[in-house]
Amino acid sequence: MSYTGPGFDPPQPRRPRRGPLTVALAALVPGALLGWAVYAAVGGAGGDEGPGSAAASPSASPSASASPRTSSPAPSAGSGGGKPGASAAASGPLVGKVVVIDPGHNPGNFEHTAEINRQVDIGTNRKECDTTGTSTNDGYAEAEFTLDVAHRMRALLEKQGATVKLTQDGDRPFGPCVDERARIGNEAKADAVVSIHADGSGAGNRGFHVILPGAVDAGAADTRAVVEPSGDLGTRIAGDFVRVTGSAPSNYVGDGTGLVTRKDLGGLNLSTVPKVFIECGNMRDSKDAALLTSGAWRQKAAQGISEGIVSFLRG
């Protein structure tokens, strides 16, 4: 998700919230960060460029010269033919739990700019329905990345017994708009919702970050009841993402915690169930892009996010 768009100022790094979330973070993330430090010391990915600007470069449309990629796994049996609904597995520790995966953007958004530029109410103000997202310099689109990771997550979570629903599965010409994305999770009475993204910041800015909802009570938005559980969900995902992928927390937002709180995202503002976003890396940095375009790494990303969800749902 590129930090660009009409009327949007790039967020400034902010200090982690103190309170229950800080306690949870202290318990979960440091061990994972220790694993990252060991990984980096032996030549792993990330952390060697130093901090960069938080400003994003403009989004780019996919090109025919995109680098080779591993295709996503076929949808699992009982997934409703790729439609937003998916059936629950017969057994497993997550039977009875509903997880909504929100693959950011849509591959068709590039061809429907007028529709996705339509303004919608996000509680605090009005914002565009959706954006095209960003891409790597070689043309691998964020929307393609997010859908691939969502498919991999669906397969992993269904094996645990969860009922998994996608907000979109490349089965509609564009969108859905950010308000509809939130509504899908709300109407499903989801136990957890995760929106998958990849950032479009400047070269040298590396690493992942999880975006948590801030306390909002304005118009149609009231996040106060879900701020705490969303913080728990995001903290667990951050810890497991580091542990499984070996990727470092962002070096340009989040003060090294991998956690950022925002109040300007409709998908979070309008959610009445626990929900977070994850920016899995920066598509405009060549080293992060090499990870994001790797099918093997995307499987690790899906596993790390899924394990964080499982940890949250099992308490």
JOMOVEN-V675817 format. One line per field, one symbol per residue. psi: psi as a letter, one per 30 degrees, with the letter a starting at -180 (. if undefined). burial: 1 if it has 9 or more other ideal C-beta (glycine too) atoms within 8 Angstrom, else 0. A space follows every 10 residues. Layout:
psi: ???
burial: ???
//
This chain:
psi: jkhllkgkkk kkklkkklae eeeeeeeeee eeeeeeeeee fggaklggfl kakfkllllk lklfgklklk lllkklkggg gglekklkle llfgkfkkkk kjjkakffef gheeeffkkl kgdfaklkel lfaallfggj keeeeeeeee eeeeeeeeff flkkkkflhg glflalleee eeeeeeffhk fkkkkklklh alkfjlllkk kkkljkikbf kjgeffeeee eeeeeeeeee eeeefgkllk gflghgfgkk klggjefeeg kglkkllkjf ajfgkeeeee efgkeeeeee eeeeeeeeee eeff.
burial: 1111000100 1010010000 1101100110 1110110011 0000111010 0101011011 1100010010 0000110011 0001010110 0101101111 1111111111 0110110101 0111001111 1111110111 1111111111 1111111101 1111111111 0101111111 1111110101 1111111111 1100111111 1111010000 1010011011 1111111111 1111111111 1101001111 1111111111 1011111111 1111101110 1111101111 1111111111 11100
//
